[in-house]
């Protein structure tokens, strides 16, 4: 017979701001046809793609910004 003891550990979930964390990225998406522009680290670069897409599809007037933000679990106390 094998006896095992399990312990639980608390964790805090928070945005990953460590030096080696993945970058926060931004991707524009047309809400009409769901086409997506390039993913970039700067949010200010979204409008260029939207303007080009709007020029090709003048009836596409709604857009969204998809943000990818890394998170991490920080180990805490054992219980």
C-alpha positions in Angstrom: 0.0 0.0 0.0 1.3 3.5 -0.9 0.4 6.4 1.2 0.6 9.9 -0.3 0.2 13.3 1.3 -1.0 16.2 -0.7 -0.5 19.9 0.1 -2.1 22.9 -1.6 -0.4 26.1 -2.5 -1.9 29.5 -2.9 -1.2 31.4 -6.1 -1.7 35.0 -7.1 -2.6 35.6 -10.8 -1.2 38.9 -12.2 0.0 40.5 -15.4 3.5 39.2 -16.2 5.9 42.1 -15.9 9.1 40.1 -15.6 12.0 41.0 -17.9 11.5 37.9 -20.0 7.7 38.2 -20.3 6.0 38.0 -23.7 5.2 41.4 -25.2 1.7 42.9 -25.0 0.4 42.8 -28.5 -2.4 44.4 -30.4 -4.3 43.1 -33.5 -7.0 45.0 -35.4 -10.0 43.1 -36.7 -12.8 44.0 -38.9 -16.1 43.3 -37.1 -17.9 42.9 -40.4 -15.8 40.3 -42.2 -13.5 39.3 -39.3 -10.4 39.9 -41.4 -7.4 40.6 -39.1 -4.5 43.0 -39.6 -1.0 42.4 -38.4 -0.2 41.8 -34.8 2.1 44.5 -33.4 3.5 45.6 -30.0 2.3 49.2 -30.5 -1.4 50.0 -30.4 -0.9 53.1 -32.5 -0.2 51.0 -35.6 -3.7 49.7 -35.7 -5.2 52.6 -37.5 -3.1 52.2 -40.7 -4.5 48.8 -41.3 -8.0 49.9 -40.6 -7.7 52.8 -43.0 -6.4 50.5 -45.8 -9.2 47.9 -45.1 -11.8 50.6 -45.1 -10.5 51.9 -48.4 -10.9 48.4 -49.9 -14.3 47.8 -48.2 -16.0 51.2 -47.7 -19.1 49.5 -46.2 -17.0 47.9 -43.3 -17.4 50.6 -40.6 -16.9 48.5 -37.4 -13.6 47.3 -36.0 -12.2 45.8 -32.8 -8.8 45.7 -31.1 -7.6 42.3 -29.8 -5.1 42.7 -27.0 -2.9 39.8 -25.9 -1.5 40.4 -22.4 0.6 37.8 -20.7 -0.2 36.7 -17.1 1.6 34.5 -14.6 0.8 32.6 -11.5 3.0 33.6 -8.6 3.4 30.9 -6.0 2.5 31.8 -2.4 2.2 30.0 0.9 1.7 26.3 1.3 -1.4 25.2 3.1 
